[in-house]
């Protein structure tokens, strides 16, 4: 990548525009099974709670456990105390996989693969991301032979 970050100014503008197209109803946390988020009175900080939940998500033995951990993470992220920030968080929940899809559409396959792999490192049960990554890797393998 030659020192450039993942997001060029043009890609950042495209991603921000795409976030406004994400239907908020499709991202509602109550549609997925959940693990209870630690209470506000818990001794652990918000960062510690998130670290534990991300570790749980990464090592989840099945999709249901991953969905539960993801739901808890989303619930903690959405507890900002600001209605505006909460709405922006809902819009951005799918940004990582969305960025990969945008990069793929812009024929930036290597960068899309990096983003998809990063998303799967956090949540290995993102079926659409797995499928897209598999397609891009197969395409690259065909180009290299």
C-alpha positions in Angstrom: 0.0 0.0 0.0 3.0 2.2 0.1 2.4 4.2 3.3 -1.2 5.2 2.4 -3.9 4.5 4.9 -6.9 2.3 4.0 -9.1 5.3 3.5 -8.3 7.8 0.7 -10.3 11.0 0.8 -12.5 9.8 -2.1 -13.3 6.5 -0.4 -14.0 8.3 2.9 -16.6 10.4 1.1 -18.2 7.3 -0.6 -18.3 5.5 2.7 -19.9 8.4 4.5 -22.5 8.7 1.8 -23.2 4.9 1.9 -23.8 5.1 5.7 -26.8 7.3 5.1 -28.3 4.6 2.8 -28.2 1.9 5.6 -31.8 1.3 6.8 -31.8 1.7 10.5 -34.5 -0.9 11.0 -32.3 -3.6 9.6 -29.8 -2.9 12.4 -32.0 -3.0 15.4 -30.3 -4.8 18.2 -33.5 -6.4 19.5 -33.8 -8.8 16.5 -30.7 -10.8 17.5 -30.3 -13.0 20.6 -28.3 -11.2 23.2 -26.0 -11.7 26.1 -26.8 -9.3 29.0 -24.4 -6.3 28.9 -22.8 -5.7 32.3 -24.8 -3.3 34.4 -23.7 0.3 34.8 -22.8 -0.4 38.4 -20.3 -3.1 37.4 -16.7 -2.5 38.5 -15.4 -2.9 35.0 -14.9 0.0 32.7 -16.8 0.3 29.5 -13.5 -0.5 27.6 -12.9 -3.6 29.8 -16.4 -4.8 29.1 -15.9 -4.3 25.4 -12.5 -6.1 25.4 -14.1 -9.1 27.1 -17.0 -9.1 24.6 -14.7 -8.9 21.6 -12.7 -11.8 22.9 -15.9 -13.7 23.4 -17.0 -12.8 19.9 -13.7 -13.9 18.4 -13.7 -17.3 20.1 -17.4 -18.0 19.9 -18.1 -21.7 19.2 -21.1 -21.0 17.0 -23.1 -18.4 15.2 -25.6 -18.0 18.1 -22.9 -17.3 20.6 -21.3 -14.8 18.2 -24.7 -13.1 17.6 -25.2 -12.8 21.3 -21.8 -11.2 21.9 -22.3 -8.9 18.9 -25.6 -7.8 20.3 -24.1 -7.0 23.7 -21.3 -5.0 22.0 -23.8 -3.0 20.0 -25.8 -2.3 23.1 -22.8 -0.9 24.9 -21.8 1.2 21.9 -25.3 2.6 21.7 -25.2 3.8 25.3 -23.7 7.2 24.6 -26.1 9.4 26.4 -26.7 11.4 23.2 -29.6 10.7 20.8 -27.5 12.1 17.9 -24.5 9.9 18.7 -26.8 6.9 19.2 -28.3 7.4 15.7 -24.9 7.8 14.1 -23.8 4.6 15.8 -26.8 2.7 14.4 -25.9 4.0 10.9 -22.3 3.0 11.2 -22.6 -0.5 12.7 -22.2 -2.1 9.3 -19.5 0.2 8.1 -16.6 -2.2 8.1 -18.2 -4.8 5.8 -19.8 -1.9 3.8 -16.3 -0.5 3.2 -15.1 -3.8 1.9 -18.1 -4.0 -0.4 -17.4 -0.4 -1.7 -13.7 -1.2 -2.3 -14.7 -4.3 -4.2 -17.1 -2.3 -6.4 -14.3 0.2 -7.0 -12.1 -2.8 -8.2 -9.7 -2.3 -5.3 -9.7 -6.0 -4.5 -6.5 -6.1 -2.4 -7.8 -3.4 -0.1 -11.2 -5.0 0.1 -9.6 -8.3 1.1 -7.7 -6.5 3.9 -10.9 -4.9 5.2 -12.9 -8.2 5.0 -10.1 -10.1 6.8 -10.1 -7.4 9.5 -13.9 -7.6 9.9 -13.7 -11.4 10.1 -11.0 -11.2 12.8 -13.5 -9.3 14.9 -16.6 -11.4 14.0 -15.8 -14.7 12.2 -19.6 -15.3 11.6 -20.2 -12.6 9.1 -21.6 -14.8 6.3 -21.8 -12.1 3.6 -18.2 -11.0 4.3 -17.0 -14.6 4.2 -18.7 -15.1 0.8 -17.3 -11.8 -0.6 -13.8 -12.6 0.7 -13.9 -16.1 -0.9 -15.0 -14.6 -4.2 -12.2 -12.1 -4.2 -9.5 -14.6 -3.1 -10.7 -17.0 -5.9 -10.5 -14.1 -8.4 -7.0 -13.2 -7.3 -5.9 -16.9 -7.4 -7.2 -17.0 -11.0 -5.3 -13.9 -12.0 -2.0 -15.2 -10.5 -2.1 -18.5 -12.5 
